[in-house]
Amino acid sequence: MMAPKRYPKKRPNEFLQEITLCRIERGLTQKDASILANMSKTHLDKIERGENSPSVYTLDRLLNVYGLELGIVPVGQSHQK
């Protein structure tokens, strides 16, 4: 029998690091942000560490807490107006 594939632990990517920085810049602890986004602190911690991938809905709630919004930008176009 073949051994199951083992995948390396995910590391936070640049996007997740930016989300964490947004929280810190706003003076929010993980506990504060998780309460405002209606999620557990553990879930937020795992998202920030790259261990959980948030759904679009979860990401939208979290970004709203930070005063940001989730959007789609066509490839090759700047996100700035």
PyRosetta script that sets phi, psi and omega in degrees:
from pyrosetta import init, pose_from_sequence

init()
pose = pose_from_sequence("MMAPKRYPKKRPNEFLQEITLCRIERGLTQKDASILANMSKTHLDKIERGENSPSVYTLDRLLNVYGLELGIVPVGQSHQK")
pose.set_psi(1, 138.7)
pose.set_omega(1, -177.6)
pose.set_phi(2, -81.1)
pose.set_psi(2, 136.6)
pose.set_omega(2, 178.2)
pose.set_phi(3, -68.7)
pose.set_psi(3, 144.9)
pose.set_omega(3, 179.2)
pose.set_phi(4, -64.4)
pose.set_psi(4, 147.2)
pose.set_omega(4, 177.6)
pose.set_phi(5, -65.7)
pose.set_psi(5, 139.3)
pose.set_omega(5, 175.7)
pose.set_phi(6, -112.3)
pose.set_psi(6, 128.8)
pose.set_omega(6, -179.9)
pose.set_phi(7, -102.4)
pose.set_psi(7, 143.1)
pose.set_omega(7, 178.8)
pose.set_phi(8, -64.7)
pose.set_psi(8, 151.2)
pose.set_omega(8, 176.5)
pose.set_phi(9, -60.1)
pose.set_psi(9, 135.3)
pose.set_omega(9, 179.9)
pose.set_phi(10, -72.4)
pose.set_psi(10, 142.6)
pose.set_omega(10, 175.5)
pose.set_phi(11, -108.2)
pose.set_psi(11, 149.6)
pose.set_omega(11, 178.7)
pose.set_phi(12, -58.5)
pose.set_psi(12, 131.9)
pose.set_omega(12, 176.8)
pose.set_phi(13, -89.1)
pose.set_psi(13, 178.6)
pose.set_omega(13, -176.5)
pose.set_phi(14, -58.4)
pose.set_psi(14, -38.8)
pose.set_omega(14, 179.9)
pose.set_phi(15, -61.7)
pose.set_psi(15, -46.3)
pose.set_omega(15, 180.0)
pose.set_phi(16, -66.4)
pose.set_psi(16, -35.1)
pose.set_omega(16, 176.7)
pose.set_phi(17, -64.2)
pose.set_psi(17, -38.0)
pose.set_omega(17, 177.8)
pose.set_phi(18, -64.8)
pose.set_psi(18, -40.2)
pose.set_omega(18, 178.5)
pose.set_phi(19, -62.7)
pose.set_psi(19, -43.2)
pose.set_omega(19, 178.3)
pose.set_phi(20, -63.2)
pose.set_psi(20, -43.0)
pose.set_omega(20, 178.8)
pose.set_phi(21, -61.4)
pose.set_psi(21, -40.3)
pose.set_omega(21, 177.8)
pose.set_phi(22, -59.2)
pose.set_psi(22, -42.8)
pose.set_omega(22, 179.2)
pose.set_phi(23, -62.6)
pose.set_psi(23, -47.2)
pose.set_omega(23, -177.9)
pose.set_phi(24, -64.8)
pose.set_psi(24, -42.5)
pose.set_omega(24, 179.6)
pose.set_phi(25, -62.6)
pose.set_psi(25, -26.8)
pose.set_omega(25, 179.2)
pose.set_phi(26, -89.1)
pose.set_psi(26, 3.3)
pose.set_omega(26, 176.8)
pose.set_phi(27, 72.8)
pose.set_psi(27, 23.9)
pose.set_omega(27, -178.7)
pose.set_phi(28, -99.4)
pose.set_psi(28, 137.6)
pose.set_omega(28, 170.7)
pose.set_phi(29, -82.0)
pose.set_psi(29, 167.5)
pose.set_omega(29, 175.1)
pose.set_phi(30, -60.4)
pose.set_psi(30, -37.5)
pose.set_omega(30, 179.9)
pose.set_phi(31, -63.1)
pose.set_psi(31, -46.8)
pose.set_omega(31, 178.9)
pose.set_phi(32, -58.8)
pose.set_psi(32, -50.6)
pose.set_omega(32, -177.0)
pose.set_phi(33, -63.2)
pose.set_psi(33, -40.4)
pose.set_omega(33, -178.8)
pose.set_phi(34, -66.4)
pose.set_psi(34, -37.0)
pose.set_omega(34, 177.5)
pose.set_phi(35, -65.3)
pose.set_psi(35, -47.5)
pose.set_omega(35, -179.5)
pose.set_phi(36, -64.5)
pose.set_psi(36, -31.0)
pose.set_omega(36, -179.5)
pose.set_phi(37, -93.0)
pose.set_psi(37, 1.2)
pose.set_omega(37, 178.2)
pose.set_phi(38, 59.1)
pose.set_psi(38, 51.7)
pose.set_omega(38, 175.8)
pose.set_phi(39, -143.0)
pose.set_psi(39, 165.8)
pose.set_omega(39, 179.4)
pose.set_phi(40, -76.5)
pose.set_psi(40, 152.4)
pose.set_omega(40, 177.1)
pose.set_phi(41, -62.5)
pose.set_psi(41, -37.1)
pose.set_omega(41, 179.0)
pose.set_phi(42, -60.8)
pose.set_psi(42, -43.0)
pose.set_omega(42, 179.9)
pose.set_phi(43, -63.7)
pose.set_psi(43, -44.6)
pose.set_omega(43, 178.2)
pose.set_phi(44, -62.1)
pose.set_psi(44, -43.2)
pose.set_omega(44, 178.9)
pose.set_phi(45, -59.2)
pose.set_psi(45, -43.9)
pose.set_omega(45, -180.0)
pose.set_phi(46, -67.8)
pose.set_psi(46, -34.9)
pose.set_omega(46, 175.9)
pose.set_phi(47, -63.5)
pose.set_psi(47, -48.7)
pose.set_omega(47, -178.0)
pose.set_phi(48, -64.1)
pose.set_psi(48, -29.8)
pose.set_omega(48, 178.9)
pose.set_phi(49, -88.3)
pose.set_psi(49, -3.2)
pose.set_omega(49, 179.2)
pose.set_phi(50, 80.9)
pose.set_psi(50, 14.8)
pose.set_omega(50, 179.9)
pose.set_phi(51, -88.3)
pose.set_psi(51, -23.5)
pose.set_omega(51, 175.6)
pose.set_phi(52, -123.5)
pose.set_psi(52, 140.9)
pose.set_omega(52, 174.6)
pose.set_phi(53, -99.7)
pose.set_psi(53, 118.0)
pose.set_omega(53, -177.8)
pose.set_phi(54, -72.6)
pose.set_psi(54, 148.0)
pose.set_omega(54, 172.6)
pose.set_phi(55, -70.4)
pose.set_psi(55, 165.8)
pose.set_omega(55, 177.7)
pose.set_phi(56, -60.2)
pose.set_psi(56, -40.0)
pose.set_omega(56, 179.8)
pose.set_phi(57, -61.9)
pose.set_psi(57, -46.6)
pose.set_omega(57, 179.2)
pose.set_phi(58, -64.0)
pose.set_psi(58, -44.0)
pose.set_omega(58, 179.1)
pose.set_phi(59, -61.8)
pose.set_psi(59, -41.5)
pose.set_omega(59, 178.7)
pose.set_phi(60, -62.1)
pose.set_psi(60, -44.6)
pose.set_omega(60, 178.2)
pose.set_phi(61, -60.6)
pose.set_psi(61, -44.6)
pose.set_omega(61, -178.2)
pose.set_phi(62, -65.2)
pose.set_psi(62, -45.4)
pose.set_omega(62, 179.6)
pose.set_phi(63, -64.0)
pose.set_psi(63, -35.6)
pose.set_omega(63, 176.9)
pose.set_phi(64, -61.7)
pose.set_psi(64, -36.5)
pose.set_omega(64, 176.7)
pose.set_phi(65, -60.9)
pose.set_psi(65, -34.4)
pose.set_omega(65, -178.6)
pose.set_phi(66, -89.4)
pose.set_psi(66, 5.7)
pose.set_omega(66, 179.4)
pose.set_phi(67, 76.3)
pose.set_psi(67, 23.4)
pose.set_omega(67, -179.6)
pose.set_phi(68, -118.1)
pose.set_psi(68, 166.1)
pose.set_omega(68, 176.0)
pose.set_phi(69, -133.1)
pose.set_psi(69, 150.9)
pose.set_omega(69, 178.9)
pose.set_phi(70, -86.8)
pose.set_psi(70, 134.7)
pose.set_omega(70, -179.7)
pose.set_phi(71, -146.0)
pose.set_psi(71, 169.9)
pose.set_omega(71, 179.2)
pose.set_phi(72, -116.7)
pose.set_psi(72, 129.5)
pose.set_omega(72, -179.4)
pose.set_phi(73, -120.1)
pose.set_psi(73, 127.0)
pose.set_omega(73, 178.1)
pose.set_phi(74, -59.3)
pose.set_psi(74, 144.4)
pose.set_omega(74, 179.9)
pose.set_phi(75, -57.7)
pose.set_psi(75, 135.7)
pose.set_omega(75, 177.8)
pose.set_phi(76, 88.0)
pose.set_psi(76, -4.4)
pose.set_omega(76, 178.4)
pose.set_phi(77, -109.8)
pose.set_psi(77, 146.5)
pose.set_omega(77, 178.8)
pose.set_phi(78, -72.4)
pose.set_psi(78, 145.3)
pose.set_omega(78, 176.0)
pose.set_phi(79, -82.0)
pose.set_psi(79, -8.1)
pose.set_omega(79, 179.0)
pose.set_phi(80, -93.3)
pose.set_psi(80, 142.3)
pose.set_omega(80, 179.8)
pose.set_phi(81, -95.7)
pose.dump_pdb("model.pdb")
